[in-house]
Amino acid sequence: MLVSIGISVAAAPVLAFNPPAQPAVQLPLVVFAKGAATPTELAQMVLQALQNNNFENLNGILLDDEALGSLKNKGTEDMKALLENKSADEIKNNLKIEYEQIVQKGISQTINWSEVILAEAKAGKGSPKNPMVQPITLTLTNKAKQPVQIVLETAKLNNRYFLFQRMELKPAA
C-alpha cells in the first residue's frame, strides 16, 4: 500500500547577498598615545579643559597605573620615595581639586575661560633630584591681550608629558 503525503511549503522570502560593486574601504587604525608629545600639546589640552569646564578632557595627559609604575621604576631614589604610596587615582583626584581651584580663582579674577587663548607654553628646568619632573608655564591671554599664567608640574616619561602633581593659577600681577 502506497500512501502519498502532500506537503505544502509556504513561499518564504529568499534572501540574496549582493556584494557591493566596490570593495569596502578599510579605515586606518588610530592609536591614541597617552601623554602629550610637546609642552604646547599639553597646554592645548589643559586650555581645552578650561574652556569646556570639563576636567575629563585631561584624561589623556593624566598618569595611569602603567605610566606611574614606569615612573617609579625609571625614577631616581627621590622619585621612588615621593611616589612610594601614591596611586594614579590619588594623583588624579588631587589634580581635579587643583583644576577646580584654578577655575574658581579665574572666575573670581573675571577670567572668561571660554575666551582665553594660548600665547605660550614654556618648559622649565626640572630639579636635579627628579629630572623627570618638569614645570611648564602656560601663558594665556584674553581678547584685551591681558596675560594669565598657569604653572603645571609635569612628568616626562618616554618623551611624553603627563600632568603630575600640581597645577596652579599664578596671582594676577
C-alpha positions as CSV (number, residue, x, y, z in Angstrom):
1,M,0.0,0.0,0.0
2,L,1.2,3.3,-1.0
3,V,0.5,6.4,1.0
4,S,1.0,9.7,-0.5
5,I,1.6,12.7,1.7
6,G,1.2,16.1,0.3
7,I,3.4,18.7,1.8
8,S,2.7,22.3,1.3
9,V,5.6,24.8,1.7
10,A,4.7,28.4,2.1
11,A,6.6,30.7,0.0
12,A,9.4,32.1,2.1
13,P,11.3,35.2,1.1
14,V,14.6,34.4,-0.3
15,L,17.5,36.4,1.0
16,A,20.1,37.2,-1.6
17,F,23.5,38.5,-0.9
18,N,24.6,41.1,-3.4
19,P,28.2,42.1,-2.8
20,P,28.9,45.8,-3.2
21,A,30.3,46.9,-6.6
22,Q,33.3,48.5,-4.8
23,P,35.3,46.8,-2.0
24,A,34.7,48.3,1.4
25,V,37.2,50.9,2.4
26,Q,39.2,49.9,5.5
27,L,39.8,52.8,7.8
28,P,43.3,53.1,9.3
29,L,43.6,52.1,12.9
30,V,44.1,55.2,15.0
31,V,46.0,54.7,18.3
32,F,46.0,57.5,20.7
33,A,49.1,57.7,22.8
34,K,48.9,58.6,26.4
35,G,50.5,61.9,27.4
36,A,51.4,64.8,25.2
37,A,54.3,64.9,22.7
38,T,55.2,68.5,23.5
39,P,54.6,71.2,26.1
40,T,52.4,73.0,23.6
41,E,50.2,70.0,23.0
42,L,49.8,69.5,26.8
43,A,49.0,73.2,27.1
44,Q,46.3,72.9,24.4
45,M,44.7,70.0,26.3
46,V,44.7,72.0,29.5
47,L,43.3,75.0,27.8
48,Q,40.5,72.9,26.2
49,A,39.6,71.5,29.6
50,L,39.3,75.0,31.0
51,Q,37.4,76.4,28.0
52,N,34.9,73.5,28.2
53,N,34.9,73.4,32.0
54,N,35.5,69.7,31.8
55,F,38.2,68.0,33.8
56,E,37.7,64.8,31.9
57,N,39.3,66.4,28.9
58,L,42.6,65.9,30.8
59,N,42.3,62.1,30.9
60,G,44.7,61.7,28.0
61,I,47.5,63.5,29.9
62,L,46.9,62.1,33.4
63,L,49.2,59.3,34.7
64,D,47.5,55.9,34.7
65,D,48.7,53.0,36.8
66,E,51.0,51.8,34.0
67,A,52.7,55.1,33.5
68,L,53.0,55.7,37.2
69,G,54.7,52.3,37.5
70,S,57.2,53.2,34.8
71,L,57.9,56.5,36.6
72,K,58.5,54.6,39.8
73,N,60.8,52.2,38.1
74,K,62.8,54.7,36.0
75,G,62.9,57.5,38.5
76,T,65.6,58.4,40.9
77,E,65.6,57.3,44.5
78,D,64.0,60.6,45.4
79,M,61.3,60.0,42.8
80,K,60.7,56.5,44.1
81,A,60.4,57.8,47.7
82,L,58.0,60.5,46.6
83,L,55.7,58.0,44.7
84,E,56.0,55.1,47.2
85,N,52.5,55.3,48.5
86,K,50.8,57.2,45.7
87,S,48.3,55.8,43.2
88,A,47.2,57.1,39.9
89,D,43.7,57.7,41.3
90,E,45.1,59.7,44.2
91,I,47.2,61.9,41.8
92,K,44.1,62.4,39.5
93,N,41.9,63.3,42.5
94,N,44.4,65.9,43.8
95,L,44.8,67.4,40.3
96,K,41.0,67.6,40.0
97,I,40.8,69.6,43.2
98,E,43.6,72.0,41.9
99,Y,41.8,72.2,38.5
100,E,38.6,73.3,40.2
101,Q,40.5,75.8,42.3
102,I,42.0,77.3,39.1
103,V,38.6,77.6,37.5
104,Q,37.1,79.3,40.6
105,K,40.1,81.6,41.1
106,G,40.0,82.6,37.5
107,I,36.3,83.4,37.7
108,S,36.9,85.5,40.8
109,Q,39.5,87.4,38.8
110,T,36.9,87.9,36.0
111,I,38.7,85.5,33.6
112,N,36.3,84.2,31.0
113,W,37.9,80.8,30.3
114,S,36.0,80.3,27.1
115,E,37.6,83.3,25.6
116,V,41.3,82.8,26.5
117,I,43.8,81.6,24.0
118,L,47.3,80.1,24.4
119,A,50.0,82.6,23.9
120,E,52.9,80.4,25.1
121,A,53.8,77.1,26.7
122,K,57.3,77.2,28.2
123,A,59.0,74.2,29.7
124,G,61.2,75.0,32.7
125,K,64.2,73.1,34.1
126,G,63.4,70.2,36.4
127,S,65.0,69.5,39.7
128,P,68.4,67.6,39.7
129,K,66.8,65.3,42.3
130,N,63.9,64.5,40.0
131,P,64.9,65.3,36.4
132,M,61.8,63.6,35.0
133,V,59.7,66.3,36.7
134,Q,59.5,69.5,34.7
135,P,57.4,72.6,35.2
136,I,55.5,74.0,32.3
137,T,54.2,77.6,32.4
138,L,51.2,78.4,30.3
139,T,50.6,82.0,29.3
140,L,47.1,82.6,28.3
141,T,45.6,85.9,27.0
142,N,42.1,87.3,26.7
143,K,40.8,89.5,23.9
144,A,42.4,92.5,25.6
145,K,45.8,90.7,25.5
146,Q,45.9,90.6,29.3
147,P,48.1,87.6,30.3
148,V,47.3,85.0,32.9
149,Q,49.7,82.2,33.8
150,I,49.2,78.7,35.0
151,V,52.1,76.6,36.3
152,L,51.9,72.9,35.8
153,E,54.1,70.2,37.2
154,T,54.6,67.5,34.6
155,A,56.4,64.2,34.4
156,K,58.3,63.5,31.2
157,L,58.2,59.7,30.5
158,N,59.2,58.1,27.3
159,N,59.3,61.5,25.6
160,R,55.6,62.2,26.6
161,Y,54.4,64.8,29.0
162,F,51.9,64.0,31.8
163,L,50.3,66.2,34.4
164,F,52.0,65.2,37.6
165,Q,51.2,66.6,41.0
166,R,50.4,70.3,40.8
167,M,48.7,72.9,38.7
168,E,48.3,76.5,39.9
169,L,47.0,79.8,38.7
170,K,49.7,82.4,39.3
171,P,48.4,85.5,41.1
172,A,47.4,88.4,38.8
173,A,50.2,91.0,38.5
